Amino acid sequence: MQLQPVEPWVVLSFSAAIFFTGLFGLLVRRNLLIILMSIELMLNAVNLTYVTFSHQLSSMAGQMSVFFIITVAAAESAVGLGLVIALYRTLKTVDTDEITLLKD
C-alpha cells in the first residue's frame, strides 16, 4: 500500500486553523492554564509551518529551528506552570480578571 503525499496547502491550512484556534483561546479565555495551552498551540502551528516549508525547500534549517522552538516551549511551559502554581497557592485563583497582584 503506497501512501499518497499530502499537498503543502492542506498542511498550511491546517496549521493556520490551529494557530487561529490558539489565538482565539488566548484572547477570549481568562484562565491562566488555558492561556498557556493556547500559546503552546500557536507555537506548534508555527512549528508545523516551519517543517512544511523546510520539506518544500529540501532544507534542514526549518527542522532545526523547530527543535530549538520545542526546547524553548518546554522551558516556557515549566516556568509558566510554576508561576501558575505559585499564584494559585497565594491567591487561590487562576482567573486573570481576579489577579491584581502587580497593580498595587
N, CA, C and O atoms as CSV, one atom per row, in Angstrom:
chain,resi,resn,atom,element,x,y,z
A,1,MET,N,N,0.844,-1.187,0.000
A,1,MET,CA,C,0.000,0.000,0.000
A,1,MET,C,C,0.884,1.243,0.000
A,1,MET,O,O,1.702,1.430,0.900
A,2,GLN,N,N,0.718,2.068,-0.988
A,2,GLN,CA,C,1.508,3.280,-1.152
A,2,GLN,C,C,0.766,4.463,-0.533
A,2,GLN,O,O,-0.408,4.683,-0.828
A,3,LEU,N,N,1.449,5.226,0.326
A,3,LEU,CA,C,0.854,6.419,0.910
A,3,LEU,C,C,0.945,7.583,-0.067
A,3,LEU,O,O,1.970,7.784,-0.719
A,4,GLN,N,N,-0.119,8.331,-0.158
A,4,GLN,CA,C,-0.139,9.495,-1.032
A,4,GLN,C,C,0.456,10.695,-0.299
A,4,GLN,O,O,0.158,10.897,0.878
A,5,PRO,N,N,1.287,11.492,-0.963
A,5,PRO,CA,C,1.833,12.680,-0.296
A,5,PRO,C,C,0.744,13.723,-0.054
A,5,PRO,O,O,-0.196,13.860,-0.837
A,6,VAL,N,N,0.893,14.438,1.029
A,6,VAL,CA,C,-0.067,15.483,1.378
A,6,VAL,C,C,0.387,16.784,0.735
A,6,VAL,O,O,1.565,17.139,0.786
A,7,GLU,N,N,-0.544,17.477,0.138
A,7,GLU,CA,C,-0.229,18.746,-0.510
A,7,GLU,C,C,0.140,19.786,0.554
A,7,GLU,O,O,-0.428,19.783,1.647
A,8,PRO,N,N,1.080,20.667,0.241
A,8,PRO,CA,C,1.504,21.675,1.229
A,8,PRO,C,C,0.384,22.629,1.647
A,8,PRO,O,O,0.341,23.059,2.800
A,9,TRP,N,N,-0.516,22.961,0.730
A,9,TRP,CA,C,-1.584,23.891,1.097
A,9,TRP,C,C,-2.523,23.287,2.134
A,9,TRP,O,O,-3.119,24.014,2.929
A,10,VAL,N,N,-2.660,21.966,2.133
A,10,VAL,CA,C,-3.506,21.305,3.136
A,10,VAL,C,C,-2.868,21.439,4.514
A,10,VAL,O,O,-3.539,21.758,5.496
A,11,VAL,N,N,-1.571,21.191,4.571
A,11,VAL,CA,C,-0.855,21.283,5.845
A,11,VAL,C,C,-0.832,22.725,6.343
A,11,VAL,O,O,-1.009,22.972,7.536
A,12,LEU,N,N,-0.617,23.674,5.441
A,12,LEU,CA,C,-0.591,25.081,5.843
A,12,LEU,C,C,-1.966,25.573,6.272
A,12,LEU,O,O,-2.071,26.399,7.179
A,13,SER,N,N,-3.011,25.083,5.639
A,13,SER,CA,C,-4.374,25.432,6.068
A,13,SER,C,C,-4.670,24.871,7.456
A,13,SER,O,O,-5.265,25.540,8.301
A,14,PHE,N,N,-4.245,23.634,7.669
A,14,PHE,CA,C,-4.410,23.025,8.991
A,14,PHE,C,C,-3.620,23.799,10.043
A,14,PHE,O,O,-4.107,24.026,11.150
A,15,SER,N,N,-2.403,24.201,9.693
A,15,SER,CA,C,-1.572,24.976,10.605
A,15,SER,C,C,-2.211,26.323,10.927
A,15,SER,O,O,-2.185,26.766,12.075
A,16,ALA,N,N,-2.781,26.971,9.923
A,16,ALA,CA,C,-3.463,28.247,10.155
A,16,ALA,C,C,-4.676,28.065,11.060
A,16,ALA,O,O,-4.940,28.899,11.926
A,17,ALA,N,N,-5.413,26.977,10.861
A,17,ALA,CA,C,-6.576,26.709,11.716
A,17,ALA,C,C,-6.143,26.480,13.166
A,17,ALA,O,O,-6.789,26.963,14.096
A,18,ILE,N,N,-5.048,25.742,13.352
A,18,ILE,CA,C,-4.535,25.515,14.701
A,18,ILE,C,C,-4.073,26.834,15.323
A,18,ILE,O,O,-4.350,27.105,16.491
A,19,PHE,N,N,-3.369,27.651,14.538
A,19,PHE,CA,C,-2.870,28.926,15.057
A,19,PHE,C,C,-4.020,29.834,15.482
A,19,PHE,O,O,-3.981,30.419,16.564
A,20,PHE,N,N,-5.038,29.953,14.639
A,20,PHE,CA,C,-6.137,30.856,14.983
A,20,PHE,C,C,-7.007,30.301,16.108
A,20,PHE,O,O,-7.640,31.070,16.832
A,21,THR,N,N,-7.046,28.987,16.264
A,21,THR,CA,C,-7.711,28.414,17.433
A,21,THR,C,C,-6.974,28.812,18.705
A,21,THR,O,O,-7.596,29.181,19.701
A,22,GLY,N,N,-5.654,28.735,18.666
A,22,GLY,CA,C,-4.856,29.170,19.816
A,22,GLY,C,C,-4.993,30.657,20.077
A,22,GLY,O,O,-5.084,31.076,21.231
A,23,LEU,N,N,-5.009,31.462,19.023
A,23,LEU,CA,C,-5.180,32.906,19.186
A,23,LEU,C,C,-6.544,33.234,19.784
A,23,LEU,O,O,-6.658,34.115,20.636
A,24,PHE,N,N,-7.571,32.529,19.338
A,24,PHE,CA,C,-8.911,32.732,19.895
A,24,PHE,C,C,-8.931,32.386,21.381
A,24,PHE,O,O,-9.503,33.119,22.188
A,25,GLY,N,N,-8.299,31.261,21.740
A,25,GLY,CA,C,-8.238,30.875,23.150
A,25,GLY,C,C,-7.444,31.875,23.975
A,25,GLY,O,O,-7.768,32.119,25.137
A,26,LEU,N,N,-6.410,32.452,23.386
A,26,LEU,CA,C,-5.592,33.435,24.088
A,26,LEU,C,C,-6.369,34.720,24.347
A,26,LEU,O,O,-6.245,35.317,25.416
A,27,LEU,N,N,-7.165,35.146,23.379
A,27,LEU,CA,C,-7.883,36.406,23.503
A,27,LEU,C,C,-9.174,36.299,24.310
A,27,LEU,O,O,-9.576,37.265,24.958
A,28,VAL,N,N,-9.824,35.146,24.281
A,28,VAL,CA,C,-11.147,35.015,24.890
A,28,VAL,C,C,-11.093,34.487,26.317
A,28,VAL,O,O,-11.823,34.972,27.182
A,29,ARG,N,N,-10.258,33.524,26.568
A,29,ARG,CA,C,-10.245,32.868,27.874
A,29,ARG,C,C,-9.546,33.709,28.926
A,29,ARG,O,O,-8.699,34.544,28.608
A,30,ARG,N,N,-9.907,33.482,30.179
A,30,ARG,CA,C,-9.327,34.212,31.296
A,30,ARG,C,C,-8.586,33.297,32.273
A,30,ARG,O,O,-7.981,33.785,33.227
A,31,ASN,N,N,-8.622,32.009,32.057
A,31,ASN,CA,C,-7.927,31.066,32.923
A,31,ASN,C,C,-6.473,30.971,32.469
A,31,ASN,O,O,-6.211,30.784,31.280
A,32,LEU,N,N,-5.520,31.099,33.398
A,32,LEU,CA,C,-4.111,31.100,33.037
A,32,LEU,C,C,-3.667,29.783,32.408
A,32,LEU,O,O,-2.814,29.787,31.521
A,33,LEU,N,N,-4.220,28.673,32.842
A,33,LEU,CA,C,-3.848,27.381,32.253
A,33,LEU,C,C,-4.311,27.287,30.801
A,33,LEU,O,O,-3.584,26.778,29.948
A,34,ILE,N,N,-5.493,27.767,30.526
A,34,ILE,CA,C,-5.998,27.771,29.151
A,34,ILE,C,C,-5.161,28.706,28.281
A,34,ILE,O,O,-4.895,28.400,27.118
A,35,ILE,N,N,-4.751,29.831,28.832
A,35,ILE,CA,C,-3.913,30.768,28.090
A,35,ILE,C,C,-2.575,30.130,27.748
A,35,ILE,O,O,-2.097,30.267,26.622
A,36,LEU,N,N,-1.965,29.436,28.702
A,36,LEU,CA,C,-0.693,28.749,28.432
A,36,LEU,C,C,-0.858,27.661,27.368
A,36,LEU,O,O,0.003,27.502,26.503
A,37,MET,N,N,-1.956,26.918,27.432
A,37,MET,CA,C,-2.202,25.893,26.413
A,37,MET,C,C,-2.424,26.523,25.041
A,37,MET,O,O,-2.015,25.955,24.028
A,38,SER,N,N,-3.064,27.680,24.996
A,38,SER,CA,C,-3.281,28.371,23.726
A,38,SER,C,C,-1.960,28.836,23.123
A,38,SER,O,O,-1.767,28.759,21.910
A,39,ILE,N,N,-1.052,29.317,23.967
A,39,ILE,CA,C,0.269,29.727,23.475
A,39,ILE,C,C,1.019,28.526,22.924
A,39,ILE,O,O,1.669,28.630,21.883
A,40,GLU,N,N,0.942,27.389,23.601
A,40,GLU,CA,C,1.593,26.172,23.114
A,40,GLU,C,C,0.987,25.727,21.777
A,40,GLU,O,O,1.703,25.263,20.890
A,41,LEU,N,N,-0.311,25.868,21.643
A,41,LEU,CA,C,-0.976,25.519,20.387
A,41,LEU,C,C,-0.484,26.409,19.243
A,41,LEU,O,O,-0.264,25.932,18.130
A,42,MET,N,N,-0.316,27.676,19.517
A,42,MET,CA,C,0.186,28.590,18.498
A,42,MET,C,C,1.633,28.252,18.123
A,42,MET,O,O,1.994,28.303,16.947
A,43,LEU,N,N,2.456,27.911,19.108
A,43,LEU,CA,C,3.840,27.526,18.813
A,43,LEU,C,C,3.896,26.251,17.974
A,43,LEU,O,O,4.734,26.137,17.078
A,44,ASN,N,N,3.022,25.303,18.252
A,44,ASN,CA,C,3.001,24.074,17.464
A,44,ASN,C,C,2.538,24.330,16.034
A,44,ASN,O,O,3.004,23.668,15.107
A,45,ALA,N,N,1.636,25.272,15.848
A,45,ALA,CA,C,1.215,25.621,14.489
A,45,ALA,C,C,2.367,26.233,13.710
A,45,ALA,O,O,2.542,25.938,12.528
A,46,VAL,N,N,3.153,27.079,14.358
A,46,VAL,CA,C,4.324,27.661,13.704
A,46,VAL,C,C,5.345,26.568,13.380
A,46,VAL,O,O,5.960,26.589,12.314
A,47,ASN,N,N,5.523,25.625,14.290
A,47,ASN,CA,C,6.438,24.511,14.036
A,47,ASN,C,C,6.006,23.701,12.818
A,47,ASN,O,O,6.840,23.312,12.001
A,48,LEU,N,N,4.723,23.450,12.697
A,48,LEU,CA,C,4.218,22.707,11.551
A,48,LEU,C,C,4.466,23.468,10.244
A,48,LEU,O,O,4.770,22.864,9.215
A,49,THR,N,N,4.335,24.785,10.295
A,49,THR,CA,C,4.614,25.605,9.119
A,49,THR,C,C,6.092,25.552,8.753
A,49,THR,O,O,6.445,25.430,7.580
A,50,TYR,N,N,6.956,25.644,9.765
A,50,TYR,CA,C,8.400,25.542,9.509
A,50,TYR,C,C,8.759,24.216,8.859
A,50,TYR,O,O,9.533,24.184,7.902
A,51,VAL,N,N,8.204,23.124,9.367
A,51,VAL,CA,C,8.518,21.807,8.817
A,51,VAL,C,C,7.999,21.681,7.384
A,51,VAL,O,O,8.662,21.082,6.536
A,52,THR,N,N,6.838,22.231,7.112
A,52,THR,CA,C,6.276,22.168,5.762
A,52,THR,C,C,7.160,22.916,4.761
A,52,THR,O,O,7.488,22.391,3.697
A,53,PHE,N,N,7.539,24.134,5.109
A,53,PHE,CA,C,8.395,24.898,4.198
A,53,PHE,C,C,9.781,24.283,4.090
A,53,PHE,O,O,10.397,24.327,3.025
A,54,SER,N,N,10.274,23.715,5.173
A,54,SER,CA,C,11.569,23.051,5.142
A,54,SER,C,C,11.545,21.850,4.204
A,54,SER,O,O,12.506,21.601,3.476
A,55,HIS,N,N,10.448,21.115,4.227
A,55,HIS,CA,C,10.308,19.971,3.331
A,55,HIS,C,C,10.210,20.424,1.872
A,55,HIS,O,O,10.786,19.803,0.978
A,56,GLN,N,N,9.477,21.510,1.646
A,56,GLN,CA,C,9.313,22.013,0.272
A,56,GLN,C,C,10.626,22.526,-0.303
A,56,GLN,O,O,10.888,22.368,-1.496
A,57,LEU,N,N,11.447,23.135,0.533
A,57,LEU,CA,C,12.707,23.701,0.071
A,57,LEU,C,C,13.864,22.713,0.167
A,57,LEU,O,O,14.992,23.046,-0.198
A,58,SER,N,N,13.599,21.513,0.649
A,58,SER,CA,C,14.619,20.478,0.846
A,58,SER,C,C,15.786,21.001,1.677
A,58,SER,O,O,16.954,20.803,1.341
A,59,SER,N,N,15.441,21.662,2.755
A,59,SER,CA,C,16.440,22.236,3.648
A,59,SER,C,C,16.174,21.744,5.066
A,59,SER,O,O,15.025,21.540,5.459
A,60,MET,N,N,17.231,21.561,5.815
A,60,MET,CA,C,17.090,21.119,7.202
A,60,MET,C,C,17.024,22.294,8.173
A,60,MET,O,O,16.847,22.085,9.373
A,61,ALA,N,N,17.162,23.515,7.684
A,61,ALA,CA,C,17.193,24.684,8.562
A,61,ALA,C,C,15.874,24.852,9.319
A,61,ALA,O,O,15.882,25.163,10.511
A,62,GLY,N,N,14.753,24.652,8.644
A,62,GLY,CA,C,13.453,24.782,9.309
A,62,GLY,C,C,13.244,23.729,10.372
A,62,GLY,O,O,12.680,24.012,11.429
A,63,GLN,N,N,13.697,22.513,10.102
A,63,GLN,CA,C,13.541,21.452,11.087
A,63,GLN,C,C,14.461,21.658,12.279
A,63,GLN,O,O,14.114,21.283,13.398
A,64,MET,N,N,15.615,22.242,12.057
A,64,MET,CA,C,16.496,22.565,13.176
A,64,MET,C,C,15.892,23.692,14.017
A,64,MET,O,O,16.023,23.690,15.241
A,65,SER,N,N,15.242,24.641,13.376
A,65,SER,CA,C,14.568,25.716,14.108
A,65,SER,C,C,13.449,25.149,14.968
A,65,SER,O,O,13.236,25.597,16.095
A,66,VAL,N,N,12.739,24.169,14.439
A,66,VAL,CA,C,11.657,23.532,15.192
A,66,VAL,C,C,12.202,22.867,16.448
A,66,VAL,O,O,11.577,22.932,17.506
A,67,PHE,N,N,13.355,22.233,16.338
A,67,PHE,CA,C,13.967,21.594,17.504
A,67,PHE,C,C,14.216,22.619,18.611
A,67,PHE,O,O,13.927,22.352,19.777
A,68,PHE,N,N,14.749,23.782,18.255
A,68,PHE,CA,C,15.023,24.805,19.251
A,68,PHE,C,C,13.737,25.432,19.782
A,68,PHE,O,O,13.659,25.776,20.962
A,69,ILE,N,N,12.738,25.583,18.935
A,69,ILE,CA,C,11.460,26.141,19.384
A,69,ILE,C,C,10.789,25.196,20.374
A,69,ILE,O,O,10.208,25.648,21.361
A,70,ILE,N,N,10.859,23.899,20.126
A,70,ILE,CA,C,10.280,22.930,21.059
A,70,ILE,C,C,11.007,22.986,22.401
A,70,ILE,O,O,10.379,22.886,23.455
A,71,THR,N,N,12.321,23.147,22.360
A,71,THR,CA,C,13.090,23.252,23.596
A,71,THR,C,C,12.695,24.486,24.396
A,71,THR,O,O,12.499,24.405,25.608
A,72,VAL,N,N,12.579,25.617,23.729
A,72,VAL,CA,C,12.172,26.852,24.402
A,72,VAL,C,C,10.740,26.738,24.911
A,72,VAL,O,O,10.429,27.233,25.994
A,73,ALA,N,N,9.870,26.098,24.149
A,73,ALA,CA,C,8.466,25.939,24.568
A,73,ALA,C,C,8.366,25.057,25.811
A,73,ALA,O,O,7.536,25.308,26.685
A,74,ALA,N,N,9.205,24.031,25.894
A,74,ALA,CA,C,9.197,23.176,27.082
A,74,ALA,C,C,9.651,23.959,28.312
A,74,ALA,O,O,9.078,23.814,29.391
A,75,ALA,N,N,10.673,24.782,28.148
A,75,ALA,CA,C,11.137,25.609,29.264
A,75,ALA,C,C,10.079,26.639,29.655
A,75,ALA,O,O,9.855,26.901,30.837
A,76,GLU,N,N,9.441,27.211,28.652
A,76,GLU,CA,C,8.384,28.190,28.918
A,76,GLU,C,C,7.218,27.551,29.655
A,76,GLU,O,O,6.633,28.167,30.546
A,77,SER,N,N,6.881,26.337,29.295
A,77,SER,CA,C,5.791,25.636,29.969
A,77,SER,C,C,6.131,25.346,31.421
A,77,SER,O,O,5.287,25.495,32.304
A,78,ALA,N,N,7.355,24.936,31.664
A,78,ALA,CA,C,7.773,24.633,33.033
A,78,ALA,C,C,7.752,25.883,33.905
A,78,ALA,O,O,7.251,25.848,35.029
A,79,VAL,N,N,8.287,26.976,33.398
A,79,VAL,CA,C,8.295,28.225,34.161
A,79,VAL,C,C,6.877,28.758,34.338
A,79,VAL,O,O,6.501,29.192,35.427
A,80,GLY,N,N,6.095,28.723,33.263
A,80,GLY,CA,C,4.716,29.210,33.348
A,80,GLY,C,C,3.871,28.407,34.314
A,80,GLY,O,O,3.085,28.978,35.071
A,81,LEU,N,N,4.019,27.090,34.301
A,81,LEU,CA,C,3.251,26.260,35.221
A,81,LEU,C,C,3.698,26.503,36.655
A,81,LEU,O,O,2.874,26.492,37.570
A,82,GLY,N,N,4.992,26.721,36.863
A,82,GLY,CA,C,5.478,27.063,38.202
A,82,GLY,C,C,4.882,28.371,38.698
A,82,GLY,O,O,4.509,28.484,39.866
A,83,LEU,N,N,4.791,29.358,37.816
A,83,LEU,CA,C,4.178,30.632,38.200
A,83,LEU,C,C,2.691,30.484,38.495
A,83,LEU,O,O,2.174,31.089,39.434
A,84,VAL,N,N,2.018,29.686,37.699
A,84,VAL,CA,C,0.583,29.464,37.932
A,84,VAL,C,C,0.366,28.777,39.274
A,84,VAL,O,O,-0.546,29.147,40.013
A,85,ILE,N,N,1.182,27.791,39.599
A,85,ILE,CA,C,1.058,27.095,40.891
A,85,ILE,C,C,1.340,28.057,42.037
A,85,ILE,O,O,0.632,28.038,43.044
A,86,ALA,N,N,2.360,28.895,41.900
A,86,ALA,CA,C,2.667,29.870,42.948
A,86,ALA,C,C,1.533,30.876,43.120
A,86,ALA,O,O,1.182,31.226,44.247
A,87,LEU,N,N,0.957,31.345,42.013
A,87,LEU,CA,C,-0.178,32.266,42.104
A,87,LEU,C,C,-1.391,31.605,42.743
A,87,LEU,O,O,-2.100,32.224,43.535
A,88,TYR,N,N,-1.624,30.342,42.393
A,88,TYR,CA,C,-2.787,29.656,42.965
A,88,TYR,C,C,-2.614,29.445,44.470
A,88,TYR,O,O,-3.566,29.586,45.238
A,89,ARG,N,N,-1.403,29.110,44.880
A,89,ARG,CA,C,-1.167,28.928,46.319
A,89,ARG,C,C,-1.328,30.231,47.085
A,89,ARG,O,O,-1.774,30.228,48.233
A,90,THR,N,N,-0.968,31.345,46.456
A,90,THR,CA,C,-1.057,32.643,47.123
A,90,THR,C,C,-2.469,33.210,47.082
A,90,THR,O,O,-2.995,33.645,48.106
A,91,LEU,N,N,-3.085,33.208,45.900
A,91,LEU,CA,C,-4.360,33.907,45.710
A,91,LEU,C,C,-5.582,33.001,45.645
A,91,LEU,O,O,-6.712,33.488,45.691
A,92,LYS,N,N,-5.371,31.684,45.537
A,92,LYS,CA,C,-6.460,30.701,45.421
A,92,LYS,C,C,-7.312,30.888,44.177
A,92,LYS,O,O,-8.490,30.531,44.172
A,93,THR,N,N,-6.726,31.448,43.118
A,93,THR,CA,C,-7.420,31.590,41.843
A,93,THR,C,C,-6.399,31.638,40.709
A,93,THR,O,O,-5.251,32.034,40.909
A,94,VAL,N,N,-6.833,31.230,39.522
A,94,VAL,CA,C,-6.005,31.364,38.325
A,94,VAL,C,C,-6.741,32.167,37.261
A,94,VAL,O,O,-6.396,32.107,36.081
A,95,ASP,N,N,-7.746,32.911,37.677
A,95,ASP,CA,C,-8.505,33.769,36.766
A,95,ASP,C,C,-7.771,35.088,36.597
A,95,ASP,O,O,-7.443,35.743,37.586
A,96,THR,N,N,-7.510,35.484,35.368
A,96,THR,CA,C,-6.722,36.689,35.124
A,96,THR,C,C,-7.460,37.962,35.532
A,96,THR,O,O,-6.814,38.975,35.802
A,97,ASP,N,N,-8.774,37.942,35.584
A,97,ASP,CA,C,-9.514,39.124,35.990
A,97,ASP,C,C,-9.366,39.394,37.491
A,97,ASP,O,O,-9.466,40.538,37.934
A,98,GLU,N,N,-9.131,38.345,38.259
A,98,GLU,CA,C,-9.046,38.488,39.711
A,98,GLU,C,C,-7.618,38.651,40.215
A,98,GLU,O,O,-7.408,38.912,41.399
A,99,ILE,N,N,-6.648,38.503,39.345
A,99,ILE,CA,C,-5.251,38.638,39.760
A,99,ILE,C,C,-4.846,40.099,39.578
A,99,ILE,O,O,-4.603,40.551,38.459
A,100,THR,N,N,-4.776,40.824,40.678
A,100,THR,CA,C,-4.385,42.229,40.650
A,100,THR,C,C,-3.135,42.435,41.497
A,100,THR,O,O,-2.917,43.525,42.027
A,101,LEU,N,N,-2.328,41.415,41.627
A,101,LEU,CA,C,-1.156,41.446,42.486
A,101,LEU,C,C,-0.149,42.499,42.041
A,101,LEU,O,O,0.460,43.161,42.881
A,102,LEU,N,N,0.038,42.665,40.721
A,102,LEU,CA,C,1.028,43.593,40.216
A,102,LEU,C,C,0.528,45.024,40.121
A,102,LEU,O,O,1.325,45.929,39.875
A,103,LYS,N,N,-0.753,45.255,40.305
A,103,LYS,CA,C,-1.310,46.604,40.192
A,103,LYS,C,C,-1.080,47.429,41.451
A,103,LYS,O,O,-1.082,48.659,41.391
A,104,ASP,N,N,-0.884,46.783,42.568
A,104,ASP,CA,C,-0.728,47.515,43.844
A,104,ASP,C,C,0.672,48.019,44.041
A,104,ASP,O,O,0.964,48.650,45.057
